Amino acid sequence: MDLGIKGKRAVVCASSKGLGLGCAQALAAAGCDLVMNARGSEALEAAAKLIRAEHGVTVETIAADVTSDDGRSKLLEIAGDADILVTNAGGPPPGMWHDWNREDFIKALDANMLTPIAMIKALVPGMTDRGWGRVVNITSQSVKAPIPQLGLSNAARTGLTGYVAGTSRQVASMGVTINNLLPGIHATDRANALDGPVAEREGISIDAARARRAATIPARRYGTSEEFGATCAFLCSQHAGFIVGQNILCDGGATNATI
């Protein structure tokens, strides 16, 4: 399918690896020029080099922490007239409800709620002026069904979901759509960060921990960054203009809900 976005300019946050990289690759395959961001320059430059070689698109990079004011300013300096924005940031660490203090919550809110909002506020006005734009926020299945040990993520990402619910409906008439893409467990570093403590706590191998988690997913496997990226690219396409303010699960059926 031709997604109709060849030549569009896409900003993809935290895109040197994992789900962010999957989104960047899919958008590049659709013909988008990219602005890629991540904190580490080595992995970022390696990913950008690969995408340039595979897809022949222009790729600009900025190694910066997008969750900081300084890092975000550096990214926005080169973002230019972005047509597409994919927000993404690593999730807070797991734990128990009594482990977290105010500072932990503020850090989670900064990374997973306030940073995406700041990026939206910076880039969406240009999109509305030009009459076309797409924003996809990578959040989590936990906004549909809270995950007890991910209380920080539950809180911050649900806050972003509420913001998007209202904002998306204010800009839809100007040709801009804002949606959230909710991953379940995918074969990324985040999965390792979650499976590792389980393996250690229960005295089993990480492969055993992974197999046990996969058995709880109806698809009986972890997702891939490629299929996640393809879903993101569709939401950014010309064909998705009537999808507004939605929370799209990409979780292999793990969230047991009718609606």
C-alpha positions in Angstrom: 0.0 0.0 0.0 1.2 3.5 -0.9 0.9 5.4 2.4 0.9 8.7 0.5 3.6 10.4 2.7 6.6 10.3 0.5 8.6 13.5 1.0 7.0 14.3 4.3 9.3 15.4 7.2 9.1 13.1 10.3 10.6 13.7 13.7 11.0 10.4 15.6 12.1 10.6 19.3 14.1 7.9 21.0 14.7 6.2 17.6 18.1 4.7 17.8 16.7 1.3 18.8 13.6 -0.6 19.8 10.1 0.7 19.0 11.3 4.1 18.0 13.7 2.7 15.5 11.0 0.4 14.1 8.8 3.5 13.5 11.7 5.4 11.9 12.4 2.5 9.5 8.8 2.2 8.5 8.4 5.9 7.8 11.6 5.9 5.8 10.4 2.9 3.8 7.3 5.0 3.0 9.6 7.8 1.7 9.7 10.2 4.6 12.8 12.3 5.4 13.7 11.9 9.0 14.9 13.8 12.0 16.1 11.1 14.4 16.8 11.6 18.1 18.3 9.6 20.9 20.5 10.2 23.9 23.5 8.1 22.7 25.2 9.3 19.5 26.9 6.0 18.6 23.7 3.9 18.2 21.9 6.9 16.7 24.4 7.4 14.0 24.6 3.7 13.2 20.8 3.5 12.8 20.7 6.6 10.6 23.5 5.3 8.4 21.5 2.1 7.9 18.3 3.8 7.1 20.0 6.2 4.5 21.6 3.2 2.8 18.3 1.1 2.7 15.8 3.8 1.8 17.7 6.7 0.2 16.0 9.3 2.3 17.5 12.3 4.1 18.2 11.6 7.8 19.3 14.3 10.2 20.3 13.3 13.8 20.4 15.0 17.1 21.9 13.2 20.1 20.1 14.8 23.1 17.9 13.9 26.0 14.5 15.0 24.7 13.1 14.9 28.2 15.3 17.9 29.2 14.6 21.5 28.3 18.1 21.8 26.6 17.8 18.6 24.7 14.3 19.3 23.5 15.4 22.8 22.3 18.2 21.2 20.3 15.8 18.8 18.7 13.3 21.5 17.8 16.0 23.7 16.3 16.5 21.1 13.5 12.9 19.8 13.4 11.9 22.6 11.1 8.5 22.3 9.4 7.8 18.8 10.6 4.7 17.1 9.1 4.9 14.0 11.4 5.8 13.7 15.0 6.4 10.4 16.8 6.9 11.0 20.5 8.7 8.3 22.5 10.7 8.0 25.7 11.8 5.1 27.9 9.4 4.1 30.6 10.0 4.5 34.3 11.5 1.6 36.3 9.1 -0.9 37.8 8.5 -1.2 41.5 5.9 -1.2 44.3 3.5 1.5 45.2 5.3 2.3 48.5 8.7 2.6 46.8 8.0 5.8 44.9 8.3 9.4 46.2 7.4 12.8 44.8 10.7 13.0 42.9 10.0 9.7 41.2 6.6 10.8 40.0 7.9 14.2 38.8 10.6 12.5 36.8 8.0 10.1 35.2 5.7 12.9 34.4 8.5 14.9 32.8 9.5 12.1 30.6 6.2 10.4 29.7 3.7 13.2 29.9 5.1 16.7 29.8 7.8 16.0 27.2 5.3 14.7 24.6 3.0 17.6 25.4 5.8 20.1 24.9 6.7 18.6 21.5 3.1 18.7 20.4 2.8 22.3 21.4 5.9 23.2 19.5 5.2 21.4 16.3 1.5 21.1 15.8 0.9 24.9 15.2 3.0 24.6 12.0 1.0 21.5 11.0 -2.3 23.3 11.5 -1.1 26.3 9.5 -0.2 24.0 6.6 -3.4 22.0 6.9 -1.9 18.6 7.4 -0.1 16.8 10.2 0.2 13.5 12.1 1.2 12.9 15.7 1.6 9.4 17.2 2.5 9.1 20.8 4.1 5.8 21.9 2.5 5.1 25.3 1.6 1.7 26.8 -1.1 -0.9 27.1 -1.1 0.1 30.8 -3.4 3.1 30.0 -6.1 0.6 29.0 -5.4 -1.9 31.8 -3.0 -0.8 34.6 0.0 -2.9 35.3 0.6 -3.0 39.1 4.4 -2.9 39.1 4.4 0.0 36.5 2.6 2.5 38.7 4.8 5.4 37.5 4.1 4.6 33.9 0.4 4.1 34.5 0.1 7.5 36.0 2.2 9.5 33.6 1.0 7.9 30.4 -2.6 8.1 31.4 -2.2 11.8 32.0 -0.9 12.2 28.4 -3.9 10.2 27.2 -6.3 12.6 28.8 -4.5 15.6 27.2 -4.5 14.0 23.8 -8.2 13.1 24.1 -9.1 16.8 24.2 -6.4 18.3 22.1 -6.8 15.9 19.2 -10.4 17.0 18.7 -9.5 20.6 18.7 -7.1 20.3 15.7 -8.7 17.6 13.6 -10.7 20.1 11.5 -7.3 21.6 10.5 -6.1 18.4 8.9 -4.0 17.2 11.9 -4.6 13.9 13.7 -3.2 13.0 17.1 -3.3 9.4 18.3 -1.6 7.1 20.8 -0.1 3.7 19.9 -0.1 1.4 22.9 2.6 -1.4 22.8 2.4 -4.5 24.9 5.5 -6.5 25.4 7.9 -6.4 22.4 11.3 -7.9 21.9 13.3 -4.8 22.9 15.6 -3.7 25.7 12.5 -2.7 27.7 11.4 -6.3 27.7 14.8 -7.3 29.0 14.6 -4.7 31.7 11.3 -6.2 32.8 12.1 -9.8 32.5 15.6 -9.6 34.1 14.3 -8.8 37.6 11.7 -11.5 37.4 14.3 -14.1 36.5 16.6 -12.9 39.3 13.9 -12.8 41.9 12.6 -16.3 41.0 15.9 -17.9 40.3 15.1 -18.8 36.7 16.8 -18.0 33.4 15.7 -14.9 31.4 14.6 -17.2 28.6 12.3 -19.0 31.1 11.0 -15.7 32.3 10.4 -14.6 28.7 8.6 -17.9 27.8 6.4 -17.6 30.8 5.4 -14.1 29.9 4.8 -15.0 26.3 2.4 -17.8 27.4 0.1 -15.1 28.9 -0.2 -13.4 25.5 -2.9 -14.8 23.2 -0.4 -14.5 20.2 2.0 -16.6 22.4 5.0 -14.4 21.5 6.5 -11.0 21.9 5.8 -8.3 19.3 8.5 -7.1 16.9 9.6 -3.5 16.3 9.0 -4.0 12.6 5.2 -4.7 13.0 4.9 -2.0 15.6 6.6 0.5 13.2 4.3 -0.5 10.3 1.3 0.3 12.5 2.8 3.6 13.4 3.4 4.4 9.7 -0.2 3.6 8.8 -1.4 6.0 11.5 0.9 8.7 9.9 -0.4 8.0 6.4 -2.9 9.8 4.2 -5.3 6.9 4.8 -5.6 7.6 8.5 -7.1 11.0 8.4 -10.4 9.9 10.0 -8.7 8.3 13.0 -8.7 10.9 15.7 -7.8 10.8 19.4 -7.6 7.0 19.5 -5.6 4.6 21.7 -4.5 1.7 19.4 -3.4 -1.4 21.1 -0.5 -3.3 19.6 -0.2 -6.0 22.2 -0.9 -9.5 20.7 -4.3 -9.5 22.5 -2.8 -9.3 26.0 -5.2 -6.6 27.2 -8.3 -8.5 27.9 -11.0 -6.0 27.1 -14.0 -5.7 24.9 -13.8 -2.0 24.3 
